[in-house]
Amino acid sequence: MADITLIEAVNLALHYEMQHDPNVVILGEDIGENGGVFRATLGLKQTFGCKRVIDTPLAESLIAGVTVGMASQGLRPIAEFQFQGFIFPAMEHLVCHAARLRNRTRGRLTCPAVFRAPFGGGIHAPEHHSESIEAMFAHIPGLKVVIPSSPQRAYGLLLAAIRSNDPILFFEPKRIYRTVKSHVENNGLALPLEQCFTLRKGTDITLVTWGACVVESLQAAETLSHHGIELEVIDLASIKPIDMATITASLEKTGRLLVVHEAAKTCGVGAEIITRVAESAMCLLKAPPKRLTGFDTIMPYYRNEDYFMIQHDDIVNAARELMEGWQ
Amino acid sequence: MNIQTQPMHRYIDHRGNLIAPLPEWANDTLLQQFYRDMVLVRHYDKKAIALQRTGKLGTYPSHLGAEAIGIAIGSAMQSTDVLAPYYRDMPALWARGISMLQNLQYWGGDELGSSFPSISPDIPHNDDMPFCVPISTQCTHAVGIAAAMKIKGLHRVTVATCGDGATSKGDFLESLNCAGVWNIPLVFVINNNQWAISVPLHLQCHAEHLVDKAKGAGIKGIMVDGNDIVAMYDALLQSLDQARKGKGATLIEAVSYRLCDHTTADDASRYREDEEVKQAWQFDPIVRLKTYLINQNLWSEDEESQWLDICHQRINQAVEQYLALTVQAPESAFDYLYEKADPDLHYQRDALINKAMRMEKQNSGGNNG
């Protein structure tokens, strides 16, 4: 198979799992005939019919609640929110019900559901279309949060998410929906959840990132390599739970930690990673850890958007500061 | 306010007089069973409040005045149907086979109170949802459950219940709307008890009747006297049958009155006139059916006395069992959160166990000292 885009990989995984598990249904706005606003669900309704590919009324709270109800009865629903910024009406169901059903009923009822949403900025979208709020969901006991950063991981992680018996928020970095391509074997093999992916080996700095920032991070690593600084680039992928073992093992080699995320700084996932390192692996560090994040502002409209996106140079500079200031 | 002047589905008026011929299903045995169930859950309710007042139960929402609605719902549903209840629905759960002990366990602060056992050999796994405390969210879950039944080709109906306050929320309206569009096997029952904590119905909704909201969703609506269990059961049988035959969803507005405080943490006398409550007692669903049964020679004070003895025995037995229950281990909060806990949760679980052991030791040391 030729290389495919991240969004095509999402579509491929949905096709595969619907073909192999009759309990999988998908629902959301515009997902049927239209194939979703980004075409993630293209062709599914034609293949699996309107009982399993369900266009819902335009009501996000309803979509989430219906998903919880379906999941409680043994289906494996996959809900699509058109944009992460539209997920707020659904929060009550995600926090109060999806996250709690197993615990509340002591395992009698569970919520094996996936809630998909494109997220992040950088595509000149209108207001409310550029949020990166993964930390909000990671904060909720009972939820898991997964973010792929390549077609191959989108395919494998989505399969794993659908097969998981826990509710999962699956956030897709829409900025790289069509800009990254790779080979994906359509073999139905899921990737492990709850595990980081080390994308580049290095000896000087452990760079932990996820989503679209993976692209700039790898570019920055190449640039820095020319200047003698070798980054180990880790794609966090599972935002909750966090695989600290992989991060700590990397720090044993590098002794320096740089976390890069597009989301706002305060109470972001970067703060969590750095705190955990401080709590249990402080002695591994040769320098104070550093984070490069979005600003604590509302994302501006797109004329100023680029200033707020993390650029390749930002990462290069942050890595140099981390090396130079504490050698 | 005189809720009994509204035109609505009703067979027995508040004086116990028949105002329409009883439906065919209404045999003597069933009406007597309804009465016995309503009396039992009312006395259970009194006991639960007493337990709360003496520190043996957590905050508890009384169902005083809602007995006819709940018993009718639980009795009319088939064991294979699915209930998505709100927090005031103990009578419905009781009539579906969920024990008083289970209810005490839930309000007594134990999650095992929602791990309902099977209620029928037909359905080994109990699929009923637990009590829903957030307002009206259970309505959207019910849409999902009913849609799941349709997708699976099962002839099982879902019943969602809520109070009048819930009808103001988007989830309620979104659910009705979707139930209409998808033509799913679903029955909504609003317990219109006139008060959403301290907010009266006229400040909740400007529509003439809550059931009018069914029109906007294109589903059938029935306004029923919620204090007349015959009318309630009849409306439910019709609605469940329609749903089971693939003819879509129904909204039932059960017009009643909350004869109690909102919960044991509430004091309704702060916002409600005594006179209004006194008036509402005239329409008590239990007195109404009792009067009717006595007039028909289907019940007597002797039978009443015997039944009360049985009720108290059963309630006391449930309370004794409840008070003797072993508290779940503190670490159980970790054991059901996910299918499998991650390493950090294991660490937190161990930390909690250590803390609990330390506290136990301190407590036992304090007692000894």
Contacts between the chains, C-beta under 8 A, distances in Angstrom:
chain1	res1	chain2	res2	distance
A	25	B	151	6.4
A	51	B	150	7.6
A	51	B	151	5.2
A	52	B	151	7.1
A	54	B	147	7.6
A	56	B	178	7.0
A	57	B	174	6.9
A	57	B	177	5.8
A	57	B	178	5.3
A	57	B	181	6.1
A	59	B	170	7.4
A	59	B	174	4.2
A	59	B	177	7.5
A	59	B	178	7.3
A	61	B	140	6.6
A	61	B	170	6.0
A	61	B	171	5.5
A	61	B	174	6.1
A	62	B	140	5.3
A	62	B	143	7.0
A	62	B	171	7.2
A	62	B	174	4.0
A	62	B	175	6.7
A	62	B	178	5.7
A	64	B	140	7.5
A	65	B	137	5.9
A	65	B	139	7.6
A	65	B	140	2.4
A	65	B	141	5.5
A	65	B	143	7.0
A	65	B	144	6.5
A	65	B	171	6.3
A	65	B	174	7.9
A	65	B	175	7.5
A	66	B	140	5.7
A	66	B	141	7.6
A	66	B	143	5.1
A	66	B	144	3.8
A	66	B	147	6.4
A	66	B	178	7.1
A	67	B	144	6.3
A	68	B	140	7.6
A	68	B	141	5.3
A	68	B	144	6.2
A	69	B	84	7.5
A	69	B	129	8.0
A	69	B	140	6.8
A	69	B	141	3.8
A	69	B	142	6.2
A	69	B	143	6.2
A	69	B	144	2.2
A	69	B	145	4.3
A	69	B	146	7.8
A	69	B	147	7.4
A	69	B	148	6.9
A	70	B	144	4.2
A	70	B	145	7.2
A	70	B	147	6.3
A	70	B	148	4.7
A	70	B	151	8.0
A	71	B	144	7.6
A	72	B	127	7.2
A	72	B	129	6.6
A	72	B	141	6.9
A	72	B	144	7.4
A	72	B	145	6.5
A	73	B	82	7.4
A	73	B	127	6.1
A	73	B	144	7.7
A	73	B	145	5.4
A	73	B	148	4.1
A	73	B	149	7.3
A	73	B	152	7.9
A	74	B	148	7.4
A	75	B	148	5.1
A	75	B	151	6.9
A	75	B	152	7.9
A	77	B	144	7.5
A	89	B	170	7.4
A	92	B	134	6.1
A	92	B	137	6.1
A	92	B	171	7.9
A	93	B	137	6.3
A	93	B	140	7.0
A	96	B	134	5.0
A	96	B	137	6.7
A	97	B	134	7.7
A	97	B	137	6.3
A	97	B	141	7.0
A	102	B	336	5.3
A	102	B	337	6.9
A	102	B	338	7.4
A	102	B	339	7.7
A	103	B	111	6.7
A	103	B	333	7.2
A	103	B	336	4.5
A	103	B	337	5.3
A	104	B	111	6.1
A	104	B	114	5.5
A	104	B	130	5.3
A	105	B	111	7.6
A	105	B	114	4.8
A	105	B	115	5.6
A	105	B	116	7.7
A	105	B	130	5.5
A	106	B	111	5.4
A	106	B	112	5.6
A	106	B	114	7.1
A	106	B	115	4.1
A	106	B	332	7.8
A	106	B	336	5.4
A	107	B	115	7.4
A	107	B	336	5.1
A	108	B	114	7.2
A	108	B	115	4.8
A	108	B	116	6.5
A	108	B	125	7.7
A	108	B	126	6.6
A	109	B	127	7.4
A	109	B	129	7.2
A	109	B	130	7.6
A	110	B	339	7.6
A	141	B	337	6.1
A	142	B	337	5.6
A	142	B	338	7.3
A	144	B	338	7.5
A	164	B	339	7.5
A	165	B	339	4.4
A	166	B	338	5.0
A	166	B	339	5.7
A	194	B	342	5.9
A	241	B	342	3.6
A	241	B	343	7.7
A	241	B	344	6.3
A	241	B	345	7.4
A	242	B	344	7.5
A	244	B	343	7.5
A	244	B	344	7.2
A	245	B	343	7.3
A	276	B	344	8.0
